[in-house]
Amino acid sequence: MTLKVGVIGVGGIARVHMPGWAASEHAEAIAGCDLDEAVLQKWGKEHGITRLTTKAEDLFSDPDIDIIDIITPNMYHAPLAIAAMEAGKDVICEKPLAPTPDDIRRMIEARDRTGKMLMTAQHFRFKGNSRAMKAEIDAGALGDVYHARSWMLRRDGLPIRPGFLLKQHSGGGATIDIGVHILDLTLWMMGNPKPISVTGVARTELGKLPGAFTRWGDVPDFMDVEETALAFVRFENGATMVLEVSWMIHHDTQGEDMQMWLYGTKGGSHWPVCNIYSTNYETRQQYNLTLQKTADIMEPHALECVEFARAVAEGAPSPVPAEQSLQVLTILDGIYRSQQTGGEVRLDS
């Protein structure tokens, strides 16, 4: 049986989800929903899809649809996902799974109550170099990871659309837009240790300067979210992490600089170049290893859709468990709370 997919939010990232549904041997997109009628009709013509609506409820009530793909602004993820699961649909939802930990808890409760699958579309996990590095770490190449340094920095990458810059739609700025990417990837590589505290700041400096601009145009005056977040995180197992994310920062990069360094008792690693560093203390030799099997077998946004459909069809676990997304948002929410209090905050996860 081929699973039928309904897409909610057909602009933007939907363009990289659609090749995944087209490539899947288990699923195909048959319907779309968007509030913008013109965008919806254009998308339908591009993909040969005629089942189009401006009401998400139409997809939920459609007995032919098995999977809902949610690609809307962040604040609408939880209510749409919960309604979809209650209607008997499995759900793949763009990152962040939701803008607050409580929202994700409600989504998990709905998942457990309905027995449907819920997955966050964290596409960096599906890159070839990520999977290669994860396999080495899981095999013990680093030993016990006790510290991480991770950042995702842009020099001129502040998006200018209201869906990103108005908190009523996004729930936050760079922290949960791009911070969610590098934080999710780092926690996954570390084995998802339980976070217990965070000290952080979330602020805007450059975006409010006169004449501020990015690669997409001038920074709008209506922006009410942060452009930068910095944090120090402690975990229950004793590990620590330094996290830095920014849409706009005076950093030596063209476009985006996304890096992760992990330090363990047997070795260290650097992603995305996929180097592993170790030392033999008996022979006093140091070793640098570069992984070779790092090619993407498919564009990662597309591959995450393929893997989700396979998991649904085969009755396998969610490729990105919602509990791991809850850890991510617990930390990111902790950064906002720490900004408000001016100090370390304890976390519940």
Secondary structure, DSSP 8 states (H G I E B T S, - for coil): --EEEEEE--STTHHHHHHHHHH-SSEEEEEEE-S-HHHHHHHHHHHT--EEES-HHHHHT-TT--EEEE-S-GGGHHHHHHHHHHTT-EEEEESSS-SSHHHHHHHHHHHHHHT--EEEE-GGGGSHHHHHHHHHHHTTTT-SEEEEEEEEEESS----SHHHH-HHHHSSSHHHHTHHHHHHHHHHHHT---EEEEEEEEE-SSTTSTT-EETTEE--TT--S-SEEEEEEEETTS-EEEEEEESS---S-SSEEEEEEEEESSEEEEETTTEEEEEETTTTEEEEEE------SS-HHHHHHHHHHHHHHHT---SS-HHHHHHHHHHHHHHHHHHHHTS-EE---
